[in-house]
Amino acid sequence: MRILLLVLLLAVALVLSSTVLDFIRVAGVKPDLVLVLVVYYAIFNGPRGGAFLGFLGGLAHDFLSGYYLGLNAVALAAAGYAVGLGHLRLFKENHFVVAGIAFLAIILVEGVRYLLLLFLGVTIFPGEVWWGLMIPGGVYNAAVALLFHRRFYLSSTRGLLRIP
């Protein structure tokens, strides 16, 4: 049941990210619901679970976008793994800790994407990535993480997403 719910949440996040959220852009960025889901999952399930969900979500995102296959998969897997490393030491109950982690996760994801694109020969001005994607995207994703934190926390500790 837990895996089915997780797959459903991932599918909803992907559909919303590729349809409705295009109309809710702020400062040129939209929230990355897949990343927020990966962050939440990694916080409660550790680096292996976070990397696995990040890879699956990123790969599905790559298939939907039609761009470089594997770019988002590697970036989200790295973020899921990095966030999951602190799952035993993080204060998961605090909304602002999770929002800060979501902010840092988008910086990590965009940094990995940037480095992979550089490796592929795509040049982008670093200031544009930093001030046009990382900072506004981090703030937006932190705000989205604040909105969903209570529901996900309760579901992960006492609800359907709890590890038996």
PyMOL CGO cylinders between C-alpha atoms (Angstrom):
from pymol import cmd
from pymol.cgo import CYLINDER

trace = [
    CYLINDER, 0.00, 0.00, 0.00, 2.84, 2.37, 0.89, 0.3, 1, 1, 1, 1, 1, 1,
    CYLINDER, 2.84, 2.37, 0.89, 4.59, 1.87, -2.46, 0.3, 1, 1, 1, 1, 1, 1,
    CYLINDER, 4.59, 1.87, -2.46, 1.35, 2.30, -4.38, 0.3, 1, 1, 1, 1, 1, 1,
    CYLINDER, 1.35, 2.30, -4.38, 0.68, 5.59, -2.59, 0.3, 1, 1, 1, 1, 1, 1,
    CYLINDER, 0.68, 5.59, -2.59, 4.24, 6.76, -3.27, 0.3, 1, 1, 1, 1, 1, 1,
    CYLINDER, 4.24, 6.76, -3.27, 3.92, 5.96, -6.98, 0.3, 1, 1, 1, 1, 1, 1,
    CYLINDER, 3.92, 5.96, -6.98, 0.59, 7.79, -7.05, 0.3, 1, 1, 1, 1, 1, 1,
    CYLINDER, 0.59, 7.79, -7.05, 2.11, 10.85, -5.36, 0.3, 1, 1, 1, 1, 1, 1,
    CYLINDER, 2.11, 10.85, -5.36, 4.99, 10.79, -7.83, 0.3, 1, 1, 1, 1, 1, 1,
    CYLINDER, 4.99, 10.79, -7.83, 2.59, 10.56, -10.78, 0.3, 1, 1, 1, 1, 1, 1,
    CYLINDER, 2.59, 10.56, -10.78, 0.50, 13.46, -9.47, 0.3, 1, 1, 1, 1, 1, 1,
    CYLINDER, 0.50, 13.46, -9.47, 3.63, 15.54, -8.90, 0.3, 1, 1, 1, 1, 1, 1,
    CYLINDER, 3.63, 15.54, -8.90, 4.82, 14.83, -12.45, 0.3, 1, 1, 1, 1, 1, 1,
    CYLINDER, 4.82, 14.83, -12.45, 1.46, 15.64, -14.03, 0.3, 1, 1, 1, 1, 1, 1,
    CYLINDER, 1.46, 15.64, -14.03, 1.08, 18.87, -12.05, 0.3, 1, 1, 1, 1, 1, 1,
    CYLINDER, 1.08, 18.87, -12.05, 4.67, 19.89, -12.81, 0.3, 1, 1, 1, 1, 1, 1,
    CYLINDER, 4.67, 19.89, -12.81, 4.22, 19.46, -16.52, 0.3, 1, 1, 1, 1, 1, 1,
    CYLINDER, 4.22, 19.46, -16.52, 0.75, 21.04, -16.80, 0.3, 1, 1, 1, 1, 1, 1,
    CYLINDER, 0.75, 21.04, -16.80, -0.76, 23.35, -14.18, 0.3, 1, 1, 1, 1, 1, 1,
    CYLINDER, -0.76, 23.35, -14.18, 2.42, 24.62, -12.56, 0.3, 1, 1, 1, 1, 1, 1,
    CYLINDER, 2.42, 24.62, -12.56, 3.58, 26.18, -15.82, 0.3, 1, 1, 1, 1, 1, 1,
    CYLINDER, 3.58, 26.18, -15.82, 0.95, 28.85, -15.18, 0.3, 1, 1, 1, 1, 1, 1,
    CYLINDER, 0.95, 28.85, -15.18, 2.09, 29.51, -11.60, 0.3, 1, 1, 1, 1, 1, 1,
    CYLINDER, 2.09, 29.51, -11.60, 5.58, 30.77, -12.34, 0.3, 1, 1, 1, 1, 1, 1,
    CYLINDER, 5.58, 30.77, -12.34, 7.07, 33.32, -9.97, 0.3, 1, 1, 1, 1, 1, 1,
    CYLINDER, 7.07, 33.32, -9.97, 10.27, 35.13, -10.98, 0.3, 1, 1, 1, 1, 1, 1,
    CYLINDER, 10.27, 35.13, -10.98, 10.48, 32.80, -13.98, 0.3, 1, 1, 1, 1, 1, 1,
    CYLINDER, 10.48, 32.80, -13.98, 10.57, 29.55, -11.96, 0.3, 1, 1, 1, 1, 1, 1,
    CYLINDER, 10.57, 29.55, -11.96, 7.94, 27.01, -11.02, 0.3, 1, 1, 1, 1, 1, 1,
    CYLINDER, 7.94, 27.01, -11.02, 7.94, 24.73, -8.01, 0.3, 1, 1, 1, 1, 1, 1,
    CYLINDER, 7.94, 24.73, -8.01, 9.48, 21.31, -8.46, 0.3, 1, 1, 1, 1, 1, 1,
    CYLINDER, 9.48, 21.31, -8.46, 6.99, 19.01, -6.74, 0.3, 1, 1, 1, 1, 1, 1,
    CYLINDER, 6.99, 19.01, -6.74, 9.02, 15.93, -7.60, 0.3, 1, 1, 1, 1, 1, 1,
    CYLINDER, 9.02, 15.93, -7.60, 12.02, 17.39, -5.79, 0.3, 1, 1, 1, 1, 1, 1,
    CYLINDER, 12.02, 17.39, -5.79, 9.90, 18.31, -2.77, 0.3, 1, 1, 1, 1, 1, 1,
    CYLINDER, 9.90, 18.31, -2.77, 8.54, 14.75, -2.66, 0.3, 1, 1, 1, 1, 1, 1,
    CYLINDER, 8.54, 14.75, -2.66, 12.08, 13.34, -2.94, 0.3, 1, 1, 1, 1, 1, 1,
    CYLINDER, 12.08, 13.34, -2.94, 13.24, 15.62, -0.12, 0.3, 1, 1, 1, 1, 1, 1,
    CYLINDER, 13.24, 15.62, -0.12, 10.41, 14.50, 2.15, 0.3, 1, 1, 1, 1, 1, 1,
    CYLINDER, 10.41, 14.50, 2.15, 10.93, 10.86, 1.33, 0.3, 1, 1, 1, 1, 1, 1,
    CYLINDER, 10.93, 10.86, 1.33, 14.71, 11.06, 1.85, 0.3, 1, 1, 1, 1, 1, 1,
    CYLINDER, 14.71, 11.06, 1.85, 14.31, 12.80, 5.20, 0.3, 1, 1, 1, 1, 1, 1,
    CYLINDER, 14.31, 12.80, 5.20, 12.19, 9.95, 6.53, 0.3, 1, 1, 1, 1, 1, 1,
    CYLINDER, 12.19, 9.95, 6.53, 13.73, 6.98, 4.68, 0.3, 1, 1, 1, 1, 1, 1,
    CYLINDER, 13.73, 6.98, 4.68, 17.43, 7.67, 4.32, 0.3, 1, 1, 1, 1, 1, 1,
    CYLINDER, 17.43, 7.67, 4.32, 19.87, 7.96, 1.43, 0.3, 1, 1, 1, 1, 1, 1,
    CYLINDER, 19.87, 7.96, 1.43, 19.01, 4.73, -0.39, 0.3, 1, 1, 1, 1, 1, 1,
    CYLINDER, 19.01, 4.73, -0.39, 15.29, 5.45, -0.49, 0.3, 1, 1, 1, 1, 1, 1,
    CYLINDER, 15.29, 5.45, -0.49, 15.86, 9.10, -1.38, 0.3, 1, 1, 1, 1, 1, 1,
    CYLINDER, 15.86, 9.10, -1.38, 18.28, 8.28, -4.18, 0.3, 1, 1, 1, 1, 1, 1,
    CYLINDER, 18.28, 8.28, -4.18, 15.98, 5.58, -5.56, 0.3, 1, 1, 1, 1, 1, 1,
    CYLINDER, 15.98, 5.58, -5.56, 12.89, 7.80, -5.57, 0.3, 1, 1, 1, 1, 1, 1,
    CYLINDER, 12.89, 7.80, -5.57, 14.96, 10.69, -6.94, 0.3, 1, 1, 1, 1, 1, 1,
    CYLINDER, 14.96, 10.69, -6.94, 16.24, 8.53, -9.78, 0.3, 1, 1, 1, 1, 1, 1,
    CYLINDER, 16.24, 8.53, -9.78, 12.75, 7.24, -10.64, 0.3, 1, 1, 1, 1, 1, 1,
    CYLINDER, 12.75, 7.24, -10.64, 11.17, 10.68, -10.44, 0.3, 1, 1, 1, 1, 1, 1,
    CYLINDER, 11.17, 10.68, -10.44, 13.98, 12.27, -12.43, 0.3, 1, 1, 1, 1, 1, 1,
    CYLINDER, 13.98, 12.27, -12.43, 13.86, 9.58, -15.09, 0.3, 1, 1, 1, 1, 1, 1,
    CYLINDER, 13.86, 9.58, -15.09, 10.09, 9.97, -15.44, 0.3, 1, 1, 1, 1, 1, 1,
    CYLINDER, 10.09, 9.97, -15.44, 10.59, 13.74, -15.63, 0.3, 1, 1, 1, 1, 1, 1,
    CYLINDER, 10.59, 13.74, -15.63, 13.20, 13.23, -18.36, 0.3, 1, 1, 1, 1, 1, 1,
    CYLINDER, 13.20, 13.23, -18.36, 10.82, 11.05, -20.37, 0.3, 1, 1, 1, 1, 1, 1,
    CYLINDER, 10.82, 11.05, -20.37, 8.06, 13.65, -20.07, 0.3, 1, 1, 1, 1, 1, 1,
    CYLINDER, 8.06, 13.65, -20.07, 10.26, 16.61, -20.95, 0.3, 1, 1, 1, 1, 1, 1,
    CYLINDER, 10.26, 16.61, -20.95, 12.03, 14.99, -23.88, 0.3, 1, 1, 1, 1, 1, 1,
    CYLINDER, 12.03, 14.99, -23.88, 15.33, 16.70, -23.14, 0.3, 1, 1, 1, 1, 1, 1,
    CYLINDER, 15.33, 16.70, -23.14, 18.57, 15.05, -22.09, 0.3, 1, 1, 1, 1, 1, 1,
    CYLINDER, 18.57, 15.05, -22.09, 17.65, 11.60, -20.83, 0.3, 1, 1, 1, 1, 1, 1,
    CYLINDER, 17.65, 11.60, -20.83, 19.19, 10.98, -17.43, 0.3, 1, 1, 1, 1, 1, 1,
    CYLINDER, 19.19, 10.98, -17.43, 19.95, 14.61, -16.57, 0.3, 1, 1, 1, 1, 1, 1,
    CYLINDER, 19.95, 14.61, -16.57, 17.15, 14.98, -14.01, 0.3, 1, 1, 1, 1, 1, 1,
    CYLINDER, 17.15, 14.98, -14.01, 17.55, 11.37, -12.91, 0.3, 1, 1, 1, 1, 1, 1,
    CYLINDER, 17.55, 11.37, -12.91, 21.15, 11.91, -11.85, 0.3, 1, 1, 1, 1, 1, 1,
    CYLINDER, 21.15, 11.91, -11.85, 20.45, 15.33, -10.30, 0.3, 1, 1, 1, 1, 1, 1,
    CYLINDER, 20.45, 15.33, -10.30, 17.43, 14.19, -8.26, 0.3, 1, 1, 1, 1, 1, 1,
    CYLINDER, 17.43, 14.19, -8.26, 19.16, 10.96, -7.21, 0.3, 1, 1, 1, 1, 1, 1,
    CYLINDER, 19.16, 10.96, -7.21, 22.12, 13.00, -5.93, 0.3, 1, 1, 1, 1, 1, 1,
    CYLINDER, 22.12, 13.00, -5.93, 19.77, 15.30, -4.02, 0.3, 1, 1, 1, 1, 1, 1,
    CYLINDER, 19.77, 15.30, -4.02, 17.81, 12.38, -2.56, 0.3, 1, 1, 1, 1, 1, 1,
    CYLINDER, 17.81, 12.38, -2.56, 21.02, 10.71, -1.43, 0.3, 1, 1, 1, 1, 1, 1,
    CYLINDER, 21.02, 10.71, -1.43, 22.49, 13.90, 0.06, 0.3, 1, 1, 1, 1, 1, 1,
    CYLINDER, 22.49, 13.90, 0.06, 19.31, 14.79, 1.95, 0.3, 1, 1, 1, 1, 1, 1,
    CYLINDER, 19.31, 14.79, 1.95, 18.90, 11.22, 3.14, 0.3, 1, 1, 1, 1, 1, 1,
    CYLINDER, 18.90, 11.22, 3.14, 22.36, 11.23, 4.74, 0.3, 1, 1, 1, 1, 1, 1,
    CYLINDER, 22.36, 11.23, 4.74, 20.97, 13.38, 7.55, 0.3, 1, 1, 1, 1, 1, 1,
    CYLINDER, 20.97, 13.38, 7.55, 17.75, 11.48, 8.13, 0.3, 1, 1, 1, 1, 1, 1,
    CYLINDER, 17.75, 11.48, 8.13, 18.81, 10.24, 11.58, 0.3, 1, 1, 1, 1, 1, 1,
    CYLINDER, 18.81, 10.24, 11.58, 20.08, 13.62, 12.78, 0.3, 1, 1, 1, 1, 1, 1,
    CYLINDER, 20.08, 13.62, 12.78, 17.50, 16.00, 11.36, 0.3, 1, 1, 1, 1, 1, 1,
    CYLINDER, 17.50, 16.00, 11.36, 14.74, 17.58, 13.41, 0.3, 1, 1, 1, 1, 1, 1,
    CYLINDER, 14.74, 17.58, 13.41, 11.96, 16.41, 11.09, 0.3, 1, 1, 1, 1, 1, 1,
    CYLINDER, 11.96, 16.41, 11.09, 9.15, 17.98, 13.09, 0.3, 1, 1, 1, 1, 1, 1,
    CYLINDER, 9.15, 17.98, 13.09, 10.34, 21.52, 12.42, 0.3, 1, 1, 1, 1, 1, 1,
    CYLINDER, 10.34, 21.52, 12.42, 8.77, 23.11, 9.35, 0.3, 1, 1, 1, 1, 1, 1,
    CYLINDER, 8.77, 23.11, 9.35, 11.65, 25.50, 8.81, 0.3, 1, 1, 1, 1, 1, 1,
    CYLINDER, 11.65, 25.50, 8.81, 14.32, 22.79, 8.92, 0.3, 1, 1, 1, 1, 1, 1,
    CYLINDER, 14.32, 22.79, 8.92, 12.52, 20.96, 6.11, 0.3, 1, 1, 1, 1, 1, 1,
    CYLINDER, 12.52, 20.96, 6.11, 12.06, 24.21, 4.17, 0.3, 1, 1, 1, 1, 1, 1,
    CYLINDER, 12.06, 24.21, 4.17, 15.79, 24.95, 4.52, 0.3, 1, 1, 1, 1, 1, 1,
    CYLINDER, 15.79, 24.95, 4.52, 16.64, 21.48, 3.30, 0.3, 1, 1, 1, 1, 1, 1,
    CYLINDER, 16.64, 21.48, 3.30, 14.33, 21.96, 0.30, 0.3, 1, 1, 1, 1, 1, 1,
    CYLINDER, 14.33, 21.96, 0.30, 16.11, 25.25, -0.42, 0.3, 1, 1, 1, 1, 1, 1,
    CYLINDER, 16.11, 25.25, -0.42, 19.53, 23.58, -0.29, 0.3, 1, 1, 1, 1, 1, 1,
    CYLINDER, 19.53, 23.58, -0.29, 18.29, 20.62, -2.33, 0.3, 1, 1, 1, 1, 1, 1,
    CYLINDER, 18.29, 20.62, -2.33, 17.29, 22.83, -5.27, 0.3, 1, 1, 1, 1, 1, 1,
    CYLINDER, 17.29, 22.83, -5.27, 20.74, 24.42, -5.19, 0.3, 1, 1, 1, 1, 1, 1,
    CYLINDER, 20.74, 24.42, -5.19, 22.29, 20.95, -5.32, 0.3, 1, 1, 1, 1, 1, 1,
    CYLINDER, 22.29, 20.95, -5.32, 19.97, 19.80, -8.12, 0.3, 1, 1, 1, 1, 1, 1,
    CYLINDER, 19.97, 19.80, -8.12, 20.55, 22.88, -10.25, 0.3, 1, 1, 1, 1, 1, 1,
    CYLINDER, 20.55, 22.88, -10.25, 24.30, 22.67, -9.60, 0.3, 1, 1, 1, 1, 1, 1,
    CYLINDER, 24.30, 22.67, -9.60, 24.42, 19.05, -10.76, 0.3, 1, 1, 1, 1, 1, 1,
    CYLINDER, 24.42, 19.05, -10.76, 22.29, 19.89, -13.82, 0.3, 1, 1, 1, 1, 1, 1,
    CYLINDER, 22.29, 19.89, -13.82, 24.58, 22.80, -14.62, 0.3, 1, 1, 1, 1, 1, 1,
    CYLINDER, 24.58, 22.80, -14.62, 27.73, 20.67, -14.36, 0.3, 1, 1, 1, 1, 1, 1,
    CYLINDER, 27.73, 20.67, -14.36, 26.21, 17.90, -16.48, 0.3, 1, 1, 1, 1, 1, 1,
    CYLINDER, 26.21, 17.90, -16.48, 25.15, 20.41, -19.14, 0.3, 1, 1, 1, 1, 1, 1,
    CYLINDER, 25.15, 20.41, -19.14, 28.66, 21.88, -19.14, 0.3, 1, 1, 1, 1, 1, 1,
    CYLINDER, 28.66, 21.88, -19.14, 30.04, 18.38, -19.60, 0.3, 1, 1, 1, 1, 1, 1,
    CYLINDER, 30.04, 18.38, -19.60, 27.69, 17.94, -22.58, 0.3, 1, 1, 1, 1, 1, 1,
    CYLINDER, 27.69, 17.94, -22.58, 28.93, 21.17, -24.13, 0.3, 1, 1, 1, 1, 1, 1,
    CYLINDER, 28.93, 21.17, -24.13, 26.00, 23.44, -23.25, 0.3, 1, 1, 1, 1, 1, 1,
    CYLINDER, 26.00, 23.44, -23.25, 27.29, 26.73, -21.90, 0.3, 1, 1, 1, 1, 1, 1,
    CYLINDER, 27.29, 26.73, -21.90, 25.16, 28.83, -19.59, 0.3, 1, 1, 1, 1, 1, 1,
    CYLINDER, 25.16, 28.83, -19.59, 26.27, 31.96, -17.77, 0.3, 1, 1, 1, 1, 1, 1,
    CYLINDER, 26.27, 31.96, -17.77, 26.80, 30.98, -14.09, 0.3, 1, 1, 1, 1, 1, 1,
    CYLINDER, 26.80, 30.98, -14.09, 25.12, 34.15, -12.81, 0.3, 1, 1, 1, 1, 1, 1,
    CYLINDER, 25.12, 34.15, -12.81, 22.00, 33.28, -14.75, 0.3, 1, 1, 1, 1, 1, 1,
    CYLINDER, 22.00, 33.28, -14.75, 21.91, 29.82, -13.16, 0.3, 1, 1, 1, 1, 1, 1,
    CYLINDER, 21.91, 29.82, -13.16, 22.58, 31.16, -9.67, 0.3, 1, 1, 1, 1, 1, 1,
    CYLINDER, 22.58, 31.16, -9.67, 20.26, 34.20, -9.68, 0.3, 1, 1, 1, 1, 1, 1,
    CYLINDER, 20.26, 34.20, -9.68, 17.76, 32.99, -12.26, 0.3, 1, 1, 1, 1, 1, 1,
    CYLINDER, 17.76, 32.99, -12.26, 17.23, 29.39, -11.13, 0.3, 1, 1, 1, 1, 1, 1,
    CYLINDER, 17.23, 29.39, -11.13, 18.88, 28.46, -7.84, 0.3, 1, 1, 1, 1, 1, 1,
    CYLINDER, 18.88, 28.46, -7.84, 17.84, 31.31, -5.55, 0.3, 1, 1, 1, 1, 1, 1,
    CYLINDER, 17.84, 31.31, -5.55, 14.25, 31.88, -6.80, 0.3, 1, 1, 1, 1, 1, 1,
    CYLINDER, 14.25, 31.88, -6.80, 13.70, 28.14, -7.22, 0.3, 1, 1, 1, 1, 1, 1,
    CYLINDER, 13.70, 28.14, -7.22, 15.01, 27.48, -3.74, 0.3, 1, 1, 1, 1, 1, 1,
    CYLINDER, 15.01, 27.48, -3.74, 12.71, 30.06, -2.19, 0.3, 1, 1, 1, 1, 1, 1,
    CYLINDER, 12.71, 30.06, -2.19, 9.71, 28.78, -4.14, 0.3, 1, 1, 1, 1, 1, 1,
    CYLINDER, 9.71, 28.78, -4.14, 10.39, 25.13, -3.27, 0.3, 1, 1, 1, 1, 1, 1,
    CYLINDER, 10.39, 25.13, -3.27, 10.96, 26.02, 0.38, 0.3, 1, 1, 1, 1, 1, 1,
    CYLINDER, 10.96, 26.02, 0.38, 7.55, 27.71, 0.43, 0.3, 1, 1, 1, 1, 1, 1,
    CYLINDER, 7.55, 27.71, 0.43, 5.92, 24.66, -1.17, 0.3, 1, 1, 1, 1, 1, 1,
    CYLINDER, 5.92, 24.66, -1.17, 7.68, 22.40, 1.35, 0.3, 1, 1, 1, 1, 1, 1,
    CYLINDER, 7.68, 22.40, 1.35, 6.22, 24.52, 4.15, 0.3, 1, 1, 1, 1, 1, 1,
    CYLINDER, 6.22, 24.52, 4.15, 2.72, 24.04, 2.72, 0.3, 1, 1, 1, 1, 1, 1,
    CYLINDER, 2.72, 24.04, 2.72, 2.90, 20.26, 2.62, 0.3, 1, 1, 1, 1, 1, 1,
    CYLINDER, 2.90, 20.26, 2.62, 5.10, 19.53, 5.63, 0.3, 1, 1, 1, 1, 1, 1,
    CYLINDER, 5.10, 19.53, 5.63, 2.42, 18.80, 8.24, 0.3, 1, 1, 1, 1, 1, 1,
    CYLINDER, 2.42, 18.80, 8.24, 0.52, 16.38, 6.00, 0.3, 1, 1, 1, 1, 1, 1,
    CYLINDER, 0.52, 16.38, 6.00, 3.64, 14.50, 4.90, 0.3, 1, 1, 1, 1, 1, 1,
    CYLINDER, 3.64, 14.50, 4.90, 5.05, 14.38, 8.42, 0.3, 1, 1, 1, 1, 1, 1,
    CYLINDER, 5.05, 14.38, 8.42, 1.88, 12.84, 9.83, 0.3, 1, 1, 1, 1, 1, 1,
    CYLINDER, 1.88, 12.84, 9.83, 1.62, 10.37, 6.97, 0.3, 1, 1, 1, 1, 1, 1,
    CYLINDER, 1.62, 10.37, 6.97, 5.26, 9.33, 7.37, 0.3, 1, 1, 1, 1, 1, 1,
    CYLINDER, 5.26, 9.33, 7.37, 5.07, 8.90, 11.16, 0.3, 1, 1, 1, 1, 1, 1,
    CYLINDER, 5.07, 8.90, 11.16, 1.52, 7.62, 11.72, 0.3, 1, 1, 1, 1, 1, 1,
    CYLINDER, 1.52, 7.62, 11.72, -0.14, 7.25, 8.32, 0.3, 1, 1, 1, 1, 1, 1,
    CYLINDER, -0.14, 7.25, 8.32, 0.10, 5.31, 5.09, 0.3, 1, 1, 1, 1, 1, 1,
    CYLINDER, 0.10, 5.31, 5.09, 3.71, 6.25, 4.29, 0.3, 1, 1, 1, 1, 1, 1,
    CYLINDER, 3.71, 6.25, 4.29, 5.02, 4.96, 7.63, 0.3, 1, 1, 1, 1, 1, 1,
    CYLINDER, 5.02, 4.96, 7.63, 7.62, 2.21, 7.46, 0.3, 1, 1, 1, 1, 1, 1,
    CYLINDER, 7.62, 2.21, 7.46, 6.21, -0.79, 9.35, 0.3, 1, 1, 1, 1, 1, 1,
]
cmd.load_cgo(trace, "trace")
